[in-house]
Amino acid sequence: MSLTLRTTLGCTEVVIADDGGLKQFYHVADVLSQDFNIRFSHKEDDFDAIDWEFRFKGHNLTLHYSIYNGISIFPTKTRDALNKDNKAVVELANGLEGRLFNEGRRNIA
């Protein structure tokens, strides 16, 4: 399993799970907090969507959950995002992918 990049929002978006649920959203948030030392600055929770904003290497990004579209990360400014914001999403996706999908493959020997 791997992450998918798309640009339908007018910026680079990394799709973590297009059918992910709340449990997986909170797991991703936990990995971001613990492994990347990320602190969420603004949390907006609605009945069908969650947006948690954070900074990654000086870039404002959003961890997003939707019951319709799953879990993703994108620049907070979406259509007004700078190229370097989009690159930060790709960089974070590369680091996040190994931590999310290789967790079950760790040897305990």
C-alpha positions in Angstrom: 0.0 0.0 0.0 1.3 3.5 -0.8 0.2 7.1 -0.6 -1.3 8.8 -3.7 -0.5 12.4 -4.8 -3.2 14.4 -6.6 -3.8 18.0 -7.6 -7.6 18.3 -7.8 -7.7 21.0 -5.1 -5.4 23.3 -7.1 -2.4 22.2 -4.9 -0.5 19.0 -4.2 -2.5 16.7 -1.9 -1.3 13.4 -0.5 -4.1 10.9 -0.1 -3.4 8.7 2.9 -6.5 6.6 2.7 -9.4 7.4 0.4 -11.7 5.2 2.5 -10.1 5.8 5.9 -12.1 6.2 9.1 -11.7 8.2 12.3 -9.5 5.6 13.9 -7.0 5.8 11.1 -7.2 9.7 11.1 -6.2 9.7 14.8 -3.5 7.2 14.1 -2.0 9.5 11.4 -2.3 12.5 13.8 -0.4 10.5 16.4 2.4 9.5 14.0 2.7 13.2 12.9 2.9 14.3 16.5 5.3 11.7 17.8 7.5 11.0 14.8 7.6 14.5 13.2 7.2 16.5 16.4 4.2 18.3 14.9 1.8 20.4 17.0 -1.7 21.0 15.7 -2.4 24.8 15.9 -6.1 24.9 14.9 -8.6 22.1 15.0 -12.0 22.3 13.3 -14.3 19.3 13.7 -17.6 19.0 11.9 -19.9 16.0 11.8 -18.6 14.9 8.4 -15.2 16.5 8.2 -12.1 17.3 10.4 -9.4 19.8 9.5 -6.3 20.1 11.8 -3.8 22.7 10.8 0.0 22.4 11.5 3.4 23.7 10.5 5.9 21.4 8.8 9.4 23.0 8.2 7.8 26.5 8.0 4.9 25.5 5.8 1.2 25.6 6.8 -0.4 22.3 6.1 -3.8 20.7 6.9 -4.5 17.1 8.0 -8.0 16.5 6.6 -10.6 13.8 7.2 -13.9 13.5 5.4 -16.4 10.7 5.5 -16.7 11.0 1.7 -13.1 11.4 0.7 -11.0 9.8 3.5 -7.8 11.1 4.9 -5.3 13.5 3.2 -2.8 16.3 3.8 -2.6 19.5 1.7 -1.3 23.1 2.0 -3.7 25.1 4.1 -4.0 27.8 1.4 -5.0 25.2 -1.3 -5.3 27.2 -4.5 -3.0 29.9 -3.3 -0.3 27.5 -2.2 3.2 28.2 -3.2 5.3 25.7 -5.1 7.5 25.2 -2.0 4.3 24.4 0.1 3.5 21.7 -2.5 7.0 20.3 -2.2 6.7 20.2 1.6 3.6 18.0 1.2 5.6 15.6 -1.0 8.5 15.6 1.5 6.2 14.9 4.4 4.4 12.2 2.3 7.7 10.4 1.7 8.6 10.3 5.4 5.1 9.4 6.4 4.7 6.6 4.0 7.4 4.5 5.6 6.1 5.0 9.1 2.5 4.2 8.3 2.9 1.2 6.0 6.0 -0.5 7.4 4.8 -0.6 11.0 3.6 -4.2 10.8 6.8 -5.3 9.1 9.2 -4.5 12.0 11.1 -7.5 13.4 11.0 -7.9 17.2 14.0 -10.2 17.3 
